[in-house]
Amino acid sequence: MNNKKNYASVLKHHLLLLCGAAILSFGLYNVHSRSGITEGGVLGMTLLLNHWFNLSPSVSGIVLDLTCYFIGWRLLGNSFIKNAVFASCCFSVSYRLWEHVGFIIPDLSQHQLVAAILGALFVGIGVGIVVKEGGASGGDDALALVISHIAKCRIAKAYLITDLTVLTLSLSYIPFSRIVFSLITVMLSSFIIDKIQDI
């Protein structure tokens, strides 16, 4: 009986990680990739490094993600890294699936506020589920979990610290009129992630 309960618990855990990663990738593919809303955290930092130092995101992204995962593993343990690797793989596979399916949501690039809010819902819910299950879908999540662990602060505050720092630096090459929608996205998604942790 206990074995069945354990199996059901493990299955539920992995299905939630898969579900969270799929929701996140759906939003990033259908909303963010078309609307031009930039990101904070690790993704935003790769774009910043590319602009100022001509360093390809394909290189900086891997280095930053692996660094964040390594620090997360050292501070949060083996269960974190197992969940993070599984969720990251689910994210990549599901993103590839959405690419094959094609866009489902209409192009919102001319409706930046709607895109910012809708994108935040997908990111907040998707990341919220993954983080609640002890995983990370990318370096951003791992970094936020590490900051939250070290500073003993809520996860929303940790996300805001990294996102707002990178978005502020991004003002060096992106007009404020474009950054403002990214600010809306990161603030709303951080709030949603935090609320999901309380459920």
Salt bridges, closest charged atoms under 4 A:
GLU39 OE2 - HIS32 NE2 2.97
GLU99 OE1 - ARG96 NH1 2.96
GLU133 OE1 - HIS13 ND1 2.64
ASP194 OD2 - ARG154 NE 2.87
ASP198 OD1 - ARG154 NH2 2.68
